[in-house]
Amino acid sequence: MSTRYRILSLAILLFPLAGCGSTSALPTADASDEAALQQVGEMLRDYQLSNGAPPHTLKQLQANAGASPGGVEQLRSSGVVVIWGATLPDTKEEPGGSPDEDVLAYGKDAPEKGGAVLLLNRTVRTMTADEFKAAPKAKSSAPPAKSPSKARSNAR
């Protein structure tokens, strides 16, 4: 009887602990990479909507980042590589509105280790290193020509 009592007591004590644990899991590196890439996609979309063309440099994006000033800093520190100057085929609010799946941005380790990548249609997909190497990359358009400086003529 004493053994039954011990087992029953132990079961009663341990039963409430079963299934206990944290219900809020910490984000994995993959989840944070995906979130960073989604934010990059949104910043590129905002820039293209505001300017009618994609940014060709981080500096251009930064000049337009009024709505997301922290986003540019995060882009700098996150190790995301962007193919600058690639025109988004669709700037609707929801990503995935076009079939274009060329790689637009990716984590710096994606070419060697695989990882999350941002596609031209602004969706995020996880690729292996081999898939990344085989995937088409977005094409960068030529940067807008700078207006020639007007030479001043001193001739009278």
Secondary structure, DSSP 4 states (H G I P E B T S, - for coil): -HHHHHHHHHHHHHGGGTT-S-SSPPPPHHHHHHHHHHHHHHHHHHHHHHHSS--SSHHHHHHTGGG-HHHHHHHHHHTEEE-TTPPPS--SSSS--S----EEEEETTHHHH-EEEEETTS-EEEE-HHHHHHSPBPPPPPPPPPPPPPPPP---
